[in-house]
């Protein structure tokens, strides 16, 4: 491992940001020198402590236009009800408890039985000198996991594609600027397609554990959208970084692999930016906040992704690494699932020590990621 190899990994990973939202991410990179910076009615929050403060102490409007909650609602069928991203109070806490039970240690172990056979089959071409598209593999894994969580009989690939389109369409309909009737109509059609695939009467699957609330249409669709899009964004980017930086020795080490997975998720930050709106006056990082102010919480900067290279032997502390999954009551309940699944992917790939042969940015996806990422075994 060398500074040069990490530089190559960073250059490739930067392409997913510049290819999707070059102006936005260029602005964020230019302003990251301060923990908090105000631009008119918007606060750019880069510092770790300010980021935590915004998510744990500042009242947030979870349904305001341009926020994750609003985009999540747009990605769901009409009348689906509240979803985890836009709820407050008791309903929010109850559904989080259900998710925590289904995505805890026992639930994740059950889900491993779903994705491991697919993973073995998916990487098999490498042993015969063939190529593997990590995006396609991630799509299949995420779709299968969602079907297992929800007890759905939908085709995993079709479900993953529908969830990806629903997220992409909803994000396009919530971009700043004038109303986009066509974008809103596309978001509605994508949400309907997802609803039809999930079907009525969805019940908790083997990984759901105590998460009986998964049967509710809104939460079921939210889980599909969130799990598919974060997985398809995260896994290929993490593998590309591992290959470019020459980290396969760490990936092959059973003792180091979990820490490497956490480090790769930290630097790639599948959800690098959390858009929020303040519900009341307050302060973040010493900067006054007014009710209605927009906050762009830069998860990747809060986690030090731009400063510190991934290294399983000298990892960032969990309090820092986990910031890419949010904080406090706004932390993602799927963090354990993401880390375990990536560790299994690294373990499956490590014997082949693959290299990236082709990478194409997905310019339409809801999250920065690859449309194609081909790898082949190192000769």
C-alpha positions as CSV (number, residue, x, y, z in Angstrom):
1,X,0.0,0.0,0.0
2,X,1.4,3.4,-0.9
3,X,0.4,7.1,-1.1
4,X,0.5,6.7,-4.9
5,X,-2.0,3.8,-4.9
6,X,-4.4,5.7,-2.6
7,X,-4.1,8.8,-4.9
8,X,-5.2,6.6,-7.8
9,X,-8.1,5.3,-5.8
10,X,-9.2,8.8,-4.9
11,X,-9.0,10.0,-8.5
12,X,-11.2,7.2,-9.7
13,X,-13.7,7.7,-6.8
14,X,-13.9,11.4,-7.4
15,X,-15.3,10.7,-10.8
16,X,-18.6,9.6,-9.3
17,X,-19.1,13.0,-7.8
18,X,-17.9,15.0,-10.7
19,X,-20.0,12.9,-13.1
20,X,-23.3,13.3,-11.2
21,X,-23.3,16.7,-9.6
22,X,-20.0,18.5,-10.5
23,X,-21.1,22.0,-9.4
24,X,-22.5,20.9,-6.1
25,X,-19.6,18.7,-5.1
26,X,-17.1,21.3,-6.4
27,X,-18.7,23.8,-4.0
28,X,-18.6,21.5,-1.1
29,X,-14.9,20.7,-1.7
30,X,-14.1,24.5,-1.9
31,X,-15.9,25.3,1.4
32,X,-14.7,22.4,3.5
33,X,-12.0,24.5,5.3
34,X,-14.5,25.6,7.9
35,X,-16.7,23.4,10.0
36,X,-19.8,25.5,9.1
37,X,-20.2,28.0,6.3
38,X,-23.3,30.0,5.6
39,X,-24.3,30.9,2.0
40,X,-27.5,33.0,2.2
41,X,-30.2,30.8,3.8
42,X,-28.1,27.6,3.5
43,X,-25.5,26.2,5.9
44,X,-22.8,23.9,4.6
45,X,-21.9,21.7,7.6
46,X,-18.5,19.9,7.2
47,X,-17.1,19.5,10.8
48,X,-17.7,16.3,12.7
49,X,-19.0,18.0,15.9
50,X,-21.2,20.4,14.0
51,X,-22.6,17.5,12.0
52,X,-23.5,15.6,15.1
53,X,-25.0,18.7,16.7
54,X,-27.2,19.3,13.6
55,X,-28.5,15.7,13.8
56,X,-28.9,15.3,17.5
57,X,-29.7,18.8,18.9
58,X,-31.3,20.9,16.2
59,X,-35.1,20.4,15.5
60,X,-35.4,19.4,11.9
61,X,-38.4,19.6,9.5
62,X,-38.4,16.1,8.1
63,X,-41.0,16.8,5.4
64,X,-39.7,20.0,3.9
65,X,-39.1,20.1,0.1
66,X,-35.6,19.2,-0.9
67,X,-35.0,17.0,2.2
68,X,-34.4,13.2,2.3
69,X,-37.9,12.8,3.8
70,X,-39.6,14.7,1.0
71,X,-37.7,12.7,-1.6
72,X,-38.5,9.4,0.2
73,X,-42.2,10.3,0.1
74,X,-42.0,11.0,-3.6
75,X,-40.4,7.6,-4.2
76,X,-43.4,5.8,-2.6
77,X,-46.9,5.1,-3.8
78,X,-49.6,7.6,-3.0
79,X,-51.2,7.0,0.3
80,X,-48.4,4.8,1.6
81,X,-48.3,6.8,4.8
82,X,-45.3,8.0,6.8
83,X,-41.9,6.5,6.3
84,X,-38.9,6.4,8.6
85,X,-37.3,9.4,6.9
86,X,-40.2,11.8,7.5
87,X,-41.5,10.8,10.8
88,X,-41.1,12.2,14.3
89,X,-41.9,11.2,17.9
90,X,-43.4,7.8,18.8
91,X,-44.0,6.5,15.3
92,X,-40.4,7.2,14.4
93,X,-39.0,5.5,17.5
94,X,-41.3,2.5,17.1
95,X,-40.3,1.8,13.5
96,X,-36.7,2.3,14.3
97,X,-37.0,-0.3,17.0
98,X,-38.5,-2.7,14.5
99,X,-35.8,-2.1,12.0
100,X,-33.1,-2.4,14.7
101,X,-34.5,-5.9,15.6
102,X,-34.6,-7.0,12.0
103,X,-31.2,-5.6,11.1
104,X,-29.4,-6.6,14.3
105,X,-26.8,-9.3,14.7
106,X,-29.2,-12.2,14.5
107,X,-31.2,-10.8,11.6
108,X,-28.0,-10.0,9.6
109,X,-26.8,-13.6,10.1
110,X,-30.0,-14.9,8.6
111,X,-29.7,-12.6,5.7
112,X,-26.1,-13.8,5.0
113,X,-27.6,-17.2,4.1
114,X,-29.5,-15.3,1.3
115,X,-26.6,-13.4,-0.2
116,X,-23.7,-15.8,0.2
117,X,-24.8,-18.3,-2.5
118,X,-25.4,-15.4,-4.9
119,X,-22.0,-14.0,-4.1
120,X,-20.2,-17.3,-4.7
121,X,-22.0,-17.7,-8.1
122,X,-21.5,-14.0,-9.0
123,X,-17.7,-14.0,-8.6
124,X,-17.1,-17.5,-10.1
125,X,-16.3,-16.1,-13.6
126,X,-13.1,-14.6,-12.2
127,X,-11.6,-18.0,-11.7
128,X,-12.1,-18.8,-15.4
129,X,-10.5,-15.5,-16.5
130,X,-13.7,-13.7,-17.0
131,X,-15.0,-10.3,-15.9
132,X,-17.5,-9.5,-13.3
133,X,-19.7,-6.4,-13.2
134,X,-19.8,-5.3,-9.6
135,X,-22.8,-3.1,-10.2
136,X,-24.9,-6.0,-11.5
137,X,-23.7,-8.1,-8.6
138,X,-24.6,-5.5,-6.0
139,X,-28.0,-5.0,-7.7
140,X,-28.7,-8.8,-7.4
141,X,-27.5,-9.0,-3.8
142,X,-29.5,-5.9,-2.7
143,X,-32.7,-7.1,-4.4
144,X,-32.4,-10.6,-2.8
145,X,-31.9,-9.1,0.6
146,X,-34.9,-6.8,0.3
147,X,-37.1,-9.6,-0.9
148,X,-36.0,-11.7,2.1
149,X,-36.6,-8.8,4.6
150,X,-40.0,-8.2,3.2
151,X,-41.1,-11.7,2.4
152,X,-41.6,-10.6,-1.1
153,X,-41.8,-13.1,-4.1
154,X,-40.8,-10.4,-6.6
155,X,-37.8,-11.0,-8.9
156,X,-34.8,-9.5,-7.0
157,X,-33.3,-7.9,-10.1
158,X,-36.6,-6.3,-11.1
159,X,-37.2,-5.1,-7.6
160,X,-33.7,-3.6,-7.4
161,X,-34.2,-1.8,-10.8
162,X,-37.6,-0.4,-9.7
163,X,-36.2,0.8,-6.4
164,X,-33.3,2.5,-8.1
165,X,-35.5,4.2,-10.7
166,X,-38.0,5.3,-7.9
167,X,-35.1,6.9,-6.0
168,X,-33.5,8.6,-9.1
169,X,-36.9,10.0,-10.3
170,X,-37.8,11.3,-6.8
171,X,-34.4,13.1,-6.5
172,X,-34.8,14.7,-9.9
173,X,-38.2,15.9,-9.0
174,X,-36.8,17.6,-5.8
175,X,-33.8,19.3,-7.3
176,X,-33.7,23.1,-6.6
177,X,-35.2,25.4,-9.2
178,X,-38.6,25.7,-11.0
179,X,-41.1,22.9,-10.8
180,X,-40.5,20.0,-13.1
181,X,-43.9,18.5,-14.1
182,X,-42.3,15.7,-16.2
183,X,-39.9,14.8,-13.3
184,X,-42.8,14.6,-10.9
185,X,-44.8,12.4,-13.3
186,X,-41.8,10.2,-13.8
187,X,-41.4,9.9,-10.0
188,X,-45.1,8.9,-9.7
189,X,-44.8,6.2,-12.4
190,X,-41.6,4.8,-10.8
191,X,-43.3,4.6,-7.4
192,X,-46.3,2.8,-8.9
193,X,-44.0,0.2,-10.5
194,X,-42.3,-0.4,-7.2
195,X,-45.7,-0.8,-5.5
196,X,-46.9,-3.3,-8.0
197,X,-43.7,-5.4,-7.6
198,X,-43.9,-5.4,-3.8
199,X,-47.6,-6.2,-4.0
200,X,-50.2,-6.2,-1.3
201,X,-49.8,-8.2,1.9
202,X,-46.0,-8.1,2.1
203,X,-45.0,-9.8,5.3
204,X,-41.7,-9.9,7.3
205,X,-39.2,-12.3,5.9
206,X,-36.5,-14.4,7.6
207,X,-34.3,-11.4,8.5
208,X,-37.1,-9.3,9.8
209,X,-37.1,-10.6,13.4
210,X,-39.3,-8.3,15.5
211,X,-39.8,-5.9,12.6
212,X,-43.5,-6.7,12.1
213,X,-43.9,-3.1,10.9
214,X,-42.1,-4.1,7.7
215,X,-45.5,-5.2,6.5
216,X,-46.7,-1.6,6.2
217,X,-46.6,-0.4,2.6
218,X,-44.7,2.8,3.3
219,X,-42.0,1.2,5.3
220,X,-41.6,-1.7,3.0
221,X,-41.1,0.6,0.0
222,X,-38.8,2.8,1.9
223,X,-36.6,-0.2,2.9
224,X,-36.5,-1.3,-0.7
225,X,-35.5,2.2,-1.9
226,X,-32.9,2.8,0.8
227,X,-31.3,-0.7,0.8
228,X,-31.0,-1.0,-2.9
229,X,-29.6,2.4,-3.6
230,X,-27.1,2.5,-0.8
231,X,-25.9,-1.0,-1.6
232,X,-25.5,-0.4,-5.4
233,X,-23.7,2.8,-4.7
234,X,-21.4,1.5,-1.9
235,X,-20.2,-2.0,-2.9
236,X,-18.7,-1.2,-6.3
237,X,-17.0,2.0,-5.1
238,X,-15.5,0.2,-2.1
239,X,-14.2,-2.7,-4.2
240,X,-12.8,-0.2,-6.8
241,X,-10.9,1.6,-4.0
242,X,-9.6,-1.7,-2.5
243,X,-8.3,-2.7,-6.0
244,X,-6.8,0.6,-6.9
245,X,-5.1,1.1,-3.5
246,X,-3.8,-2.5,-3.4
247,X,-5.6,-3.5,-0.2
248,X,-6.3,-7.1,-1.0
249,X,-3.8,-8.4,1.6
250,X,-6.0,-6.7,4.3
251,X,-9.2,-8.0,2.6
252,X,-7.8,-11.6,2.7
253,X,-7.0,-11.3,6.5
254,X,-10.0,-12.5,8.4
255,X,-8.9,-10.4,11.5
256,X,-8.5,-7.2,9.5
257,X,-11.4,-7.6,7.1
258,X,-14.2,-6.1,9.3
259,X,-12.1,-3.0,10.0
260,X,-11.3,-2.7,6.3
261,X,-15.0,-2.8,5.4
262,X,-15.8,-0.1,7.8
263,X,-12.9,2.0,6.5
264,X,-13.9,1.6,2.9
265,X,-17.5,2.6,3.7
266,X,-16.1,5.6,5.6
267,X,-14.1,7.0,2.7
268,X,-16.6,6.2,-0.1
269,X,-19.6,7.4,1.9
270,X,-22.5,6.0,-0.1
271,X,-24.8,8.9,1.1
272,X,-22.2,11.7,1.1
273,X,-24.7,14.5,1.6
274,X,-27.7,14.7,3.9
275,X,-30.1,17.6,3.0
276,X,-32.1,18.9,5.9
277,X,-34.2,21.9,6.9
278,X,-34.2,23.5,10.4
279,X,-37.6,23.4,12.1
280,X,-36.7,26.1,14.6
281,X,-34.1,28.6,15.6
282,X,-30.9,27.2,17.1
283,X,-27.1,26.9,16.5
284,X,-24.8,24.5,14.7
285,X,-21.0,24.7,15.3
286,X,-21.5,28.2,16.8
287,X,-23.3,29.5,13.8
288,X,-26.9,30.8,14.4
289,X,-29.6,28.9,12.6
290,X,-33.0,30.2,11.8
291,X,-36.1,28.1,11.3
292,X,-36.5,27.3,7.6
293,X,-32.7,27.5,6.9
294,X,-31.4,24.7,4.7
295,X,-28.6,22.5,5.9
296,X,-26.3,20.5,3.7
297,X,-24.7,18.0,6.1
298,X,-21.6,16.7,4.4
299,X,-21.2,13.2,5.8
300,X,-18.0,12.3,4.0
301,X,-16.2,15.4,5.4
302,X,-17.5,14.8,8.9
303,X,-16.1,11.3,8.7
304,X,-12.7,12.6,7.4
305,X,-13.0,10.8,4.1
306,X,-11.2,13.6,2.4
307,X,-8.3,13.6,4.8
308,X,-7.6,10.1,6.0
309,X,-7.0,7.1,3.7
310,X,-8.6,3.7,4.7
311,X,-6.3,1.4,6.6
312,X,-7.6,-1.5,8.6
313,X,-4.4,-1.5,10.7
314,X,-5.0,2.1,11.8
315,X,-8.7,2.7,11.4
316,X,-10.6,5.8,12.4
317,X,-12.5,5.4,15.6
318,X,-16.1,4.0,15.4
319,X,-17.4,7.4,16.5
320,X,-15.9,8.9,13.3
321,X,-16.4,6.0,10.9
322,X,-20.1,5.6,11.7
323,X,-20.8,9.3,10.9
324,X,-21.4,8.3,7.2
325,X,-24.5,6.5,8.6
326,X,-25.8,9.6,10.4
327,X,-25.9,10.1,14.2
328,X,-28.2,9.7,17.2
329,X,-31.9,9.2,16.3
330,X,-31.0,9.9,12.6
331,X,-28.4,7.1,12.3
332,X,-29.1,4.5,9.6
333,X,-30.2,1.2,11.2
334,X,-28.6,-0.7,8.3
335,X,-25.0,0.1,9.2
336,X,-24.3,-3.4,10.5
337,X,-25.8,-5.0,7.4
338,X,-23.7,-2.8,5.1
339,X,-20.4,-3.6,6.9
340,X,-21.0,-7.4,7.1
341,X,-22.1,-7.6,3.5
342,X,-19.1,-5.6,2.2
343,X,-16.8,-7.8,4.3
344,X,-18.3,-10.9,2.7
345,X,-17.8,-9.4,-0.8
346,X,-14.2,-8.6,0.0
347,X,-13.6,-12.1,1.3
348,X,-15.1,-13.6,-1.9
349,X,-13.0,-11.4,-4.2
350,X,-9.7,-11.4,-2.3
351,X,-8.3,-14.7,-3.7
352,X,-8.6,-13.3,-7.2
353,X,-7.1,-9.9,-6.3
354,X,-9.1,-8.3,-9.0
355,X,-8.3,-5.1,-10.9
356,X,-10.7,-2.6,-12.4
357,X,-10.9,-2.9,-16.2
358,X,-13.8,-0.6,-16.9
359,X,-15.7,2.0,-14.9
360,X,-18.6,4.2,-16.1
361,X,-20.3,6.7,-13.9
362,X,-24.1,6.5,-13.4
363,X,-25.2,10.1,-14.1
364,X,-28.9,9.4,-13.3
365,X,-28.6,7.5,-10.0
366,X,-29.9,9.0,-6.7
367,X,-26.5,8.5,-5.1
368,X,-23.1,9.0,-6.6
369,X,-22.0,5.7,-8.1
370,X,-21.0,3.5,-11.0
371,X,-23.2,2.4,-13.8
372,X,-20.7,-0.2,-14.8
373,X,-17.7,-1.5,-12.8
374,X,-15.9,-4.4,-14.5
375,X,-13.2,-6.3,-12.7
376,X,-11.0,-9.3,-13.6
377,X,-8.6,-11.4,-11.7
378,X,-5.0,-10.1,-11.6
379,X,-2.8,-12.1,-14.0
